[in-house]
Amino acid sequence: MCVGVPAEIESCDEISAIVKIGGMKREISMLFIDNPEDVKAEDWVLVHAGYAMCRLDPTYAKQTLEAMIEVAMLEDIH
């Protein structure tokens, strides 16, 4: 199963971006995203395999990330 992760853009250009995922920073590619010139710092994107796939609504992105963290914590219990 493949999973995309919501990430907040810290800085970007039309080719690449630095994103924050769970307190870590990572460089990703912007080559798959529509209109990368419209993406700016503090926007949220869905990251999969090192590529931004699409922009996300910030509220939805944060809720999804919180749910993913909660599920991961439950996995640690078992």
TAQUI-V891476 format. One record per pair of residues at least 24 apart in sequence whose ideal C-beta (glycine too) atoms are under 10 Angstrom apart, sorted by the first residue. I is the first residue (numbers start at 1). GAP is how many residues later the second one is. D is the distance in whole Angstrom. If there is no record, write none. Layout:
((I & GAP & D) (I & GAP & D))
This chain:
((2 & 46 & 6) (2 & 47 & 8) (3 & 43 & 10) (3 & 44 & 10) (3 & 45 & 7) (3 & 65 & 8) (4 & 41 & 9) (4 & 42 & 4) (4 & 43 & 6) (4 & 44 & 4) (4 & 45 & 9) (4 & 47 & 9) (4 & 48 & 10) (4 & 49 & 6) (4 & 50 & 9) (4 & 52 & 9) (4 & 60 & 9) (5 & 40 & 10) (5 & 41 & 7) (5 & 42 & 5) (5 & 43 & 8) (5 & 56 & 10) (5 & 59 & 9) (5 & 60 & 7) (5 & 63 & 7) (6 & 38 & 6) (6 & 39 & 8) (6 & 40 & 6) (6 & 41 & 8) (6 & 50 & 6) (6 & 51 & 10) (6 & 52 & 9) (6 & 54 & 8) (6 & 55 & 4) (6 & 56 & 7) (6 & 57 & 9) (6 & 58 & 5) (6 & 59 & 5) (6 & 60 & 10) (6 & 62 & 8) (7 & 36 & 10) (7 & 37 & 7) (7 & 38 & 6) (7 & 39 & 8) (7 & 40 & 5) (7 & 45 & 8) (7 & 49 & 9) (7 & 54 & 8) (7 & 58 & 8) (8 & 33 & 9) (8 & 34 & 7) (8 & 35 & 8) (8 & 36 & 5) (8 & 37 & 8) (8 & 48 & 10) (8 & 50 & 8) (8 & 53 & 8) (8 & 54 & 9) (8 & 57 & 9) (9 & 30 & 6) (9 & 31 & 7) (9 & 32 & 6) (9 & 33 & 7) (9 & 34 & 5) (9 & 35 & 7) (9 & 36 & 6) (9 & 43 & 8) (9 & 46 & 9) (10 & 31 & 6) (10 & 32 & 8) (11 & 29 & 9) (11 & 30 & 6) (12 & 24 & 7) (12 & 25 & 10) (12 & 27 & 6) (12 & 28 & 7) (12 & 29 & 7) (12 & 31 & 8) (12 & 33 & 9) (12 & 40 & 8) (13 & 24 & 9) (13 & 26 & 9) (14 & 24 & 10) (14 & 25 & 8) (16 & 34 & 10) (16 & 36 & 9) (17 & 24 & 9) (17 & 26 & 9) (17 & 28 & 8) (17 & 30 & 9) (17 & 35 & 6) (19 & 24 & 10) (19 & 25 & 9) (19 & 26 & 7) (19 & 28 & 6) (19 & 33 & 8) (20 & 24 & 10) (21 & 26 & 7) (21 & 44 & 8) (22 & 43 & 8) (22 & 46 & 9) (22 & 47 & 7) (22 & 50 & 10) (26 & 24 & 8) (28 & 24 & 6) (28 & 25 & 10))
